[in-house]
Amino acid sequence: MNDPNYYAEEHNSVGMGPKKIRILDSTLREGEQHPGVSFTVKQRIQIAWELDYFGVDQIEISPIISHDHAEATKTIIKQGLKADIVAHGRALKEDIDASLKCDASWVAAYLGISDIHLKDKLKISREQALDRAVKTVEYAKSHGLKIRFTVEDGSRADPQFLINVCKAIEEAGVDRISLPDTVGILTPKGMYNYVKMVRSEITTPLDAHVHNDIGFALANAFSACDAGVDQIHTTIDGIGERTGIPSLAETAVALTYLYKSQNDFRLDMLADLSRLIQQYTNIVPYDSKPIVGSSAYKHKAGTHLAAILKNPAAYEPIPPRDVGNRRTIVFGELAGKAGAEYLMSLLSLKKDINDAKNIAKSLKNLRMGDLLEIPLDDTVERKIINEEKKIVTCAECGASFELVKASDGFELKPAQTVGEDWGQ
């Protein structure tokens, strides 16, 4: 079995047929709701370009916030990007007009439909909310726009009223409906039930906009997909109101590697996108943040190092280079014999098992924690791999062969490349 993830993928695929799942990125709208975040017009344009090149399907921005936001929206729309630019606003005629002034072809409108939003925020009745939703969709359609409507706080709304709203805006011609878990209160099973209920009543394409208040955002986004959603809302590094929404990196990688969705993402941009947002916001992702975190591909424990130095796939289901990250070895008291041997190899010291054991033992006794971190680049990795596998190279043709022990001595067989065998 050449693929170490084969059996895991078998488990993942049970009951799941092939399905294209799209990404709408809301860094320029939801992301700017993160406390302390405010992009300049130029930064918004650059982020839009980067997201489009990465391969997201839609990019959301809100022109109603300020003159600068409107200017950025209009300029981004003029760029002719592949992604749809979705101009976001409230379910009000004047917000649709603001999007029209930016030459938008896609708009998004939202309206709270839970009782707490209707009573304490909007101070309107259910009947008034339903009427406003329908009129907003009709107004947008009458101006030749495509519209996505978000039933805000739908996860806490009366289910029958939620269905009534969805049916009414579907009949009015809405192009997409976003089903949010606005306060992140649903479990993955609850999200599945919520979406499945709506999916059984309407045929309009559905989005998932899920918040991370209790840490379930990514899980809930994919539960929504299992139940019938075909577009997930993300932001770079998951920034957004309160605890944010699903991270672009985690969502895109899960779609590509776990859901086998046929997207055209440039995953090797993910670490750079994260660094771009860090530069513009001073928000540093926590070290162990999946995919883009500085510790996402660091290996420390001796047993892990021993396996990683033979085949990184033992502890890396996805190669770091594929997502723009890098592999690093942490050398310290947990490194063990394998780590000590590795360091000796880097220092061009003669490999000696007893010396390696003594170094490992001394490090444990010193209790100095982590001493240094060493990026494992291609040159060093090939050196270790070649020594371990006894690779020899033909002086005339340059071909590489592996020296393999046989019953009557040794034999040569063509050596696999690092990329084939080590996930590079």
Buried (B, 14 or more C-beta within 10 A) or exposed (E): EEEEBEEEEEEBEEEEEEBEBBBBBBBBBBBBBBEEBEBEBEBBBBBBBBBBBBBBBBBBBBBBBEEBBBBBBBBBBEEEBEBBBBBBBBBBEEBBEBBBEBEBBBBBBBBBBBBEBBEEEBEBEBEEBBEBBBBBBBBBBEBEBBBBBBBBBBBBBEEEBBBBBBBBBBEBBBBBBBBBBBBBBBBBEBBBBBBBBBBEEBEBBBBBBBBBBBEBBBBBBBBBBBBBBBBBBBBBBBBBBEBBBBBBBBBBBBBBBBBBBEBEBBBBBBBEBBBBBBEBBEBBBEEEBBBBBBBBBBBBBBEBBBBBBBBBBBBBEBBBBBBBBBBBBBBBBBBBBBBBBBBBBBEEEEEEEEBBBEBBEEBBEEEEEEEEBBEBEEEBBBBBBBEEBBBEEEEEEEEBBBBEEEEEEEEBEEBBEBEEBBBB
